[in-house]
Amino acid sequence: MPRSIKRLKLKAIFKISFLLIIVVLLLSCWKKQKHEITAPKTPVYNVTGIIYDIDSKEPMKDIIVSLLPVKMLYDYDFSGAEDTTDENGEYQFEKITPGTYQIICRRNSFAVVDEKMVVEHKDKEFEIYLPKALLARTSYGPKEFPSFHGIFWKDANVFAGTGVWKENSDDKPQQAVMLGDFVNRFSKLGKTKYTLKNPAFFALAYLGRFWATNGDENHTIIYSIDPARGNIDGETVTTFGLRDLTSDGKNLWATTHLSKIIKFGEHPSIVDETFDVQAPQPYGIAWSESGIWISDFSENLVLQLDEKMQVKTSYRPFAWNQVAGIFALTNIKYLAFDFAGNLWASDGVNVYKFTMP
């Protein structure tokens, strides 16, 4: 065979071998690149924070903090985590993927904080402020007595409430003030119908006579109700949107829609003082020897105020659920103290008796 033909064959073999090597290298690179794209690494971050007492602002030790998934952005194996705060009130969760979580804090075994928390693509710091727990071991439902709105203790034995009254099941419903106790039957105040009109009553207080409101959010009317006959014998139109009434034995007090507390004079047509209050939505109000108490409906808190109407102690209300056999969080509106120092509250349907700590 001529030498020139041998050289051509060797060159062809070399070129084919070189091309085969290039193809093998490209295939190996393509497979590696494809693996990295189809199996990305899930991003994880740290969630840290400090637990404080809501009133003293001091860090709290030995608080159990639970983190539960609500909606995660990645397919990630996480069913929940739990941590206990150290002496500095600090807690920490590691390897948390972005998404929405439920964070629960227990104080003396009660879940006084239960909030949603969003983790983005970065570490998360989340401070939490804890109230105390306030417990109602006794509650009364509408099967046992009428549904009350405003409530008040006229004396040590007589509980009063505003609500819908029906003497018989076929009667036309009538708004009324009802008197009685939780052993004997409640009855409508007065034996005759109201002589002027029959408005819906909401808040209630007693100061020489009963005082109730019509619930108007702009210009609330306060009605004077004869404590013997039960008829309306006077009304005062206010410039406030009142929510609840109470009495300290000398003056009427009220909460308003504008985060204020009103102290009236001898008559609700006279305003003695107006106080700003640290509550987004103050609702119920009650007076005891320890001072003024209010309910903050938006935050679901019961607040004890000092003489300057500043928050002294914050409580989250829990009522005993007989069916479940546990204390369950409850929302309350109207408040009243009895003559034994117990706090009573109404959510518009049920009435709860709270034993003060």
C-alpha positions in Angstrom: 0.0 0.0 0.0 1.4 3.4 -0.8 2.7 5.5 2.1 0.4 8.4 1.3 -2.8 6.2 1.6 -1.6 4.9 5.0 -1.2 8.5 6.3 -4.7 9.4 5.2 -6.2 6.4 7.0 -4.3 7.3 10.2 -5.5 10.9 10.1 -9.1 9.7 9.6 -8.8 7.3 12.6 -7.3 10.1 14.7 -10.1 12.5 13.8 -12.9 9.9 14.6 -11.2 9.1 17.9 -11.0 12.8 18.8 -14.6 13.4 17.9 -15.7 10.4 20.1 -13.8 11.9 23.1 -15.5 15.3 22.6 -18.9 13.7 22.4 -18.3 11.7 25.6 -17.1 14.8 27.5 -20.2 16.8 26.3 -22.6 14.1 27.4 -21.1 13.9 30.9 -21.3 17.7 31.3 -24.9 17.7 30.1 -26.0 15.1 32.6 -24.4 16.9 35.5 -26.0 20.2 34.5 -29.4 18.6 34.2 -29.1 17.0 37.7 -28.4 20.4 39.3 -31.4 22.1 37.7 -34.0 19.4 38.5 -32.9 19.0 42.2 -32.4 22.5 43.7 -31.5 22.9 47.3 -34.3 24.1 49.5 -33.5 27.4 51.2 -33.7 27.4 55.0 -33.3 30.1 57.6 -33.2 30.8 61.4 -36.2 32.1 63.3 -35.2 33.8 66.6 -36.7 36.2 69.1 -37.3 37.2 72.6 -40.5 36.7 74.8 -41.4 39.6 77.0 -44.1 40.2 79.6 -46.5 42.6 78.0 -46.8 44.9 81.0 -43.3 44.9 82.6 -41.5 44.5 79.3 -39.1 42.0 81.1 -37.8 38.9 79.3 -39.6 35.7 80.3 -37.8 32.4 81.0 -39.2 28.9 80.6 -41.9 29.9 78.1 -42.8 27.1 75.7 -42.8 28.3 72.1 -44.3 26.1 69.3 -43.9 26.7 65.6 -46.4 24.9 63.2 -46.5 25.1 59.4 -49.6 26.7 57.8 -48.4 27.2 54.2 -44.8 26.6 53.1 -43.4 27.7 49.8 -41.3 24.6 49.2 -41.9 20.9 49.5 -40.1 20.4 52.8 -40.5 17.8 55.5 -41.5 19.9 58.5 -44.3 19.0 60.9 -43.5 21.5 63.6 -40.9 22.4 66.3 -40.8 23.5 69.9 -38.4 25.5 72.0 -38.2 26.9 75.6 -36.9 30.3 76.3 -33.7 30.7 78.2 -32.9 33.1 81.1 -32.8 36.0 78.5 -36.2 35.1 77.1 -34.7 34.0 73.9 -36.0 31.2 71.6 -34.6 29.8 68.3 -35.7 27.6 65.4 -33.2 26.4 62.8 -33.6 25.3 59.2 -37.0 26.9 58.6 -38.0 27.2 55.0 -40.0 30.3 53.7 -43.7 30.3 54.3 -46.5 31.1 56.8 -46.4 29.6 60.3 -48.4 29.6 63.4 -46.5 30.5 66.5 -47.9 29.6 69.9 -46.6 30.7 73.3 -47.8 29.1 76.5 -47.7 30.8 79.9 -48.6 28.5 82.8 -49.8 26.0 80.2 -52.3 28.5 78.6 -51.7 29.5 75.0 -51.9 33.2 75.7 -50.4 34.0 72.2 -51.4 32.3 69.0 -50.3 34.3 66.0 -49.5 33.9 62.3 -45.9 34.6 61.2 -44.4 34.9 57.7 -40.8 33.8 57.0 -39.3 35.3 53.8 -36.0 34.4 52.1 -33.9 35.6 55.0 -33.5 35.0 58.8 -36.5 36.1 60.9 -36.5 37.9 64.2 -39.9 37.9 66.0 -40.5 39.5 69.4 -43.6 38.5 71.3 -45.3 40.1 74.4 -47.3 37.9 76.7 -50.4 38.7 78.8 -51.5 36.7 81.8 -54.4 34.2 81.7 -57.7 35.1 83.2 -60.0 32.1 83.9 -63.8 31.7 84.0 -64.6 28.3 85.6 -68.3 29.1 85.4 -70.4 30.1 82.3 -74.1 30.4 81.5 -75.5 29.9 78.0 -78.8 31.0 76.4 -80.5 27.6 77.2 -80.4 28.6 80.9 -81.4 32.3 80.7 -81.9 35.1 78.0 -78.9 36.3 75.9 -77.6 39.4 77.6 -75.7 42.4 76.1 -75.0 45.0 78.8 -74.7 43.6 82.4 -74.5 45.0 85.9 -74.9 43.9 89.5 -77.6 46.1 91.1 -76.8 44.7 94.5 -75.2 41.6 96.0 -78.2 39.4 95.0 -79.6 40.9 91.8 -77.9 40.5 88.4 -79.2 42.8 85.7 -78.8 42.5 81.9 -80.2 44.0 78.7 -81.6 41.7 76.1 -84.7 40.4 74.3 -87.6 39.5 76.5 -90.5 37.1 75.7 -93.0 36.2 78.4 -94.2 33.3 76.3 -92.8 31.6 73.2 -95.5 33.1 71.0 -95.1 36.6 72.3 -93.6 39.4 70.2 -89.9 40.0 71.3 -89.4 43.0 73.4 -86.2 44.7 74.4 -86.0 45.0 78.1 -83.9 45.1 81.3 -84.1 41.8 83.0 -83.4 41.1 86.7 -82.7 37.9 88.6 -80.0 35.5 89.5 -78.5 32.3 88.1 -80.5 30.0 90.3 -84.0 31.4 90.0 -85.8 32.6 86.9 -85.0 36.1 85.4 -87.9 38.4 84.9 -88.5 41.6 83.0 -88.1 44.9 84.9 -91.6 46.4 85.4 -94.9 44.8 84.7 -96.0 47.1 81.9 -94.6 47.9 78.5 -92.3 50.9 78.1 -94.4 54.1 78.0 -92.4 56.0 75.4 -90.9 53.4 73.0 -89.1 50.1 73.0 -85.6 50.6 71.6 -82.8 48.1 71.6 -80.7 48.3 74.8 -77.0 47.5 74.9 -74.8 48.9 77.7 -76.2 48.9 81.2 -75.3 50.5 84.6 -77.1 51.4 87.8 -76.8 54.7 89.6 -80.0 55.4 91.5 -81.8 54.1 88.5 -80.9 52.0 85.5 -79.0 53.6 82.6 -78.8 52.0 79.2 -77.7 52.9 75.7 -79.1 52.4 72.2 -75.7 51.3 70.7 -75.6 54.1 68.0 -71.9 54.5 67.0 -72.1 58.2 66.3 -74.5 59.9 68.7 -75.4 57.4 71.4 -78.6 57.9 73.4 -78.4 57.1 77.1 -81.8 56.2 78.5 -82.9 56.7 82.1 -85.0 53.8 83.2 -87.3 53.8 86.3 -86.0 51.0 88.6 -89.5 50.2 89.8 -91.8 50.5 86.8 -89.2 49.7 84.1 -90.3 52.5 81.8 -88.0 55.1 80.1 -88.4 58.4 81.9 -85.7 60.4 80.2 -83.0 60.3 77.5 -79.8 62.1 76.7 -78.2 62.4 73.3 -74.4 62.4 73.5 -71.8 63.4 70.9 -70.0 60.2 71.5 -70.2 56.7 70.2 -70.5 54.8 73.5 -70.0 51.0 73.9 -70.4 50.2 77.6 -71.4 51.9 80.9 -70.4 51.4 84.5 -70.8 53.2 87.8 -68.4 53.8 90.7 -71.3 54.7 93.0 -71.0 58.5 92.3 -70.4 58.8 88.5 -71.2 57.0 85.3 -68.3 56.0 83.1 -68.3 54.8 79.5 -66.0 53.5 76.8 -66.2 55.0 73.3 -65.4 54.0 69.7 -62.5 56.5 69.6 -60.3 54.7 72.2 -61.5 57.0 75.0 -63.0 56.7 78.4 -65.7 59.2 79.5 -66.4 60.2 83.1 -69.8 61.8 83.4 -71.0 64.0 86.2 -74.2 63.6 88.2 -76.0 63.3 84.9 -74.9 61.9 81.5 -75.5 65.3 80.0 -72.4 66.5 82.0 -68.9 65.3 81.0 -66.4 65.6 83.8 -63.3 64.2 82.2 -62.2 62.4 79.0 -59.2 60.0 79.0 -57.3 58.5 76.2 -56.8 54.7 76.7 -54.1 52.4 75.3 -56.5 50.0 73.6 -57.3 49.9 69.8 -61.0 48.9 70.5 -62.1 49.5 74.1 -65.4 47.9 74.7 -66.6 46.7 78.1 -65.9 48.8 81.2 -66.4 47.9 84.9 -65.4 49.5 88.2 -64.1 47.8 91.3 -62.2 48.9 94.4 -59.0 48.1 92.4 -60.0 50.7 89.8 -61.4 50.7 86.2 -61.2 47.6 84.0 -61.9 47.5 80.3 -62.0 44.8 77.6 -60.1 45.4 74.4 -62.2 43.6 71.7 -59.7 43.9 68.9 -56.8 42.4 70.9 -59.1 40.1 73.0 -57.6 41.4 76.3 -59.0 42.4 79.7 -57.1 45.4 81.0 -56.8 46.7 84.5 -56.1 50.4 84.5 -54.3 52.6 87.0 -55.6 56.0 88.3 -54.2 57.7 85.2 -56.0 55.3 82.9 -52.8 53.6 81.9 -52.7 49.8 81.5 -51.5 48.2 84.7 -52.1 44.5 84.0 -53.2 42.6 80.8 -55.1 39.4 80.8 -56.3 37.0 78.0 -59.7 35.5 78.9 -60.3 31.7 78.9 -63.6 30.0 79.8 -64.1 26.4 80.8 -65.6 24.3 78.0 -67.5 21.5 79.6 -67.9 19.5 76.4 -64.2 19.5 75.5 -63.0 19.5 79.2 -60.5 22.3 78.6 -60.2 26.1 79.0 -60.9 27.7 75.6 -60.1 31.2 74.5 -63.2 33.4 74.5 -64.0 36.9 73.1 -65.9 39.1 75.5 -67.5 42.6 75.3 -69.4 43.8 78.3 -68.1 43.7 81.9 -69.4 44.0 85.4 -68.1 43.3 88.9 -70.2 41.7 91.6 -70.1 42.6 95.3 -67.7 39.7 96.0 -65.0 40.9 93.7 -65.6 38.6 90.8 -65.6 39.9 87.2 -68.5 39.0 85.0 -68.4 39.3 81.2 -70.8 38.9 78.3 -70.1 38.2 74.6 -73.7 39.0 73.7 -74.7 35.4 74.1 -73.0 33.7 77.0 -72.1 35.2 80.4 -68.9 34.2 82.1 -67.8 34.5 85.8 -64.1 35.1 86.1 -62.3 34.6 89.4 -59.7 37.3 89.8 -56.1 36.2 90.5 
